[in-house]
Amino acid sequence: MLKKLPSPITAAVAELRAISTKRKALPMMAELCRRAEAHLKKQRCKPQPKGEDQRPEADAQRLLHELQVHQVELEMQNADLQSARDAAESALTKFTDLYDFAPVGFFSLDKAGLILEVNLTGAAFLGVERSHLLQRPLQRFVVLASRPTFLAFLDKVFASPGKQVCEVSILDKMGDAFWVDLQAAATADPGGGHPLCRMAVSDITALKRAEEAQQRLKALAAINQELSREILQRQAAEAVLRESEQRQIQLLQESRHMQEQLRQLSHTILQAQEAERKRISRELHDDVTQTLVGINVHLENLVQEAESNPNGFKTKIARTQSLVEKAVDIVHRFARELRPPLLDDLGLSVTIESLLKDFAKQTGIHVKFEVSADVDKLNGDKRTVLYRVVQSALTNVALHSQATQVKMSLLKQANQVRLEITDNGKSFDVEKVLHARRNKRLGLIGMRERVEMVGGQFSIQSTPGKGTTIQAWVPCGSPAHRARKSTLKTANHAP
């Protein structure tokens, strides 16, 4: 019986050995098998004491039970290990699918840039089969202009810890360039060799194109903005040109109007000169010539009567002297009208006072005159201008205003001399008179032109019931290089 007992143990051990042989990859099963063999050898070598014949059989039964328990445990562990292996194979398949078919290319490189591993996406990026990419340098696929950047990036990956990022342009098999984003980090080789570079490659061509499109849009927006500003500037310039054109048209019209006025003024001046010459000729003929003829007649009579009637000689000589004095007075009057000598000899104020006395005597109009003592310091041209203004104003008053009183002031104020002449006669429309197409009022235009010629200002106001006021401002200093624009005001035009 003892010989037969070990056979189940031997069979169990053989079965365990078979299981161990089949499951060499499982360390736990091999350890259980080793423990069972050791225990069996120990039982075989142990001596059997007398009187204990039944003990080996009990031990054999106990050992068999233990082996059966271990067999069940091994079977359960085998099932668990089989499940774990299936799960590992499933995970490996899933990882392989994710690795190969990921939208990102994965590369494993050494320090020289040789491709050690690559997924299908990475091979598809380069347009080369995966088996043909192994042990080939990745930088050969990088565009020549981007290679220095790529090599510097690879050196930085192995030199610095952590993830490094770079953007380069690479070429596919067809020679077409596209942009990729590189994210890499150095890691230890599982086989214990040199460190490796694990690199993820993403196609960012669309992003780059979008950025380029955005840059172009920004550039176009800037150009559009610049064009808008230029359009606004051109519109402003066009508006200025239109305004300038309108101004030029207006100036042309004013120039034509002024030419017409100048033509009329020249015509009027010629008529006035002719009338003045005619008046002077007539007065010379009627007054001076007749006076001289009378003197000649009286002289002949004196020659004849000197012999026959010596007593009346002195009386006739006195009459002849009276005629000579009358001729001299006429000549002096003509001289005063043309250019009074007092203006150069005695000054402006004395000359105007003399003119006013003659005016009051001839017209019977009462004149009130106020003058400053220092107005005679004006130079000759300005004295002449103010005298002519006074002369023309008095002539207009005598001919047109029907006034009974004239007030005149000639005062120095600051750096200018102010002349004001006011009458209580009838008013008139200043603008209408000055801009009439057939203007016969040459005196008003002449006064204004004379004052502006020496850099002064001139104005006329004519109001019904108040008469007319003429004002002139003449600077005391040197004449202005450009005459100021005079103001002509009319209030309540006369009906």
Buried (B, 14 or more C-beta within 10 A) or exposed (E): EEEEBBEBBEEBBEBBEEBBEEBEEBEEBBEBBEEBBEBBEEBEEEEEEEEEEEEBEEEBEEBBEEBEEBBEEBEEBBEEBEEEEEEEEEEEEEEEEEBBEBEBBBBBBBBEBBBBBBBBBBBBBBEBEBEEBBEBEBBEBBBEEBBEBBEEBBEEBBEEEEEBEBBBBBBBEEEEEBBBBBBBBBEEEEEEEEEBBBBBBBBBBEEBEEEEEEEEEEEEEEEEEEEEEEEEEEEEEEEEEEEEEEEEEEEEEEEEEEEEBEEBBEEBBEEBEEEEEEEBEEBBEEBBEBBBEBBEEBEEBBEEBEEEEEEEEEEBBEBBEBBBEBBEEBBEEBEBEEEBEBBEEBBBBBBBBBBBEEBBEEBEBEBEBEBBEEBBBBEEEBBBBBBBBBBBBBEBBBEBBEBEBBBBBBBBEEEBBBBBBBBBBBBBBBEEBBEEEEBEBBBBBBBBBBBBEBBBBBBBBBBEEBBBBBBBBBBBEEBEEEBBEBEBEBEEBEE
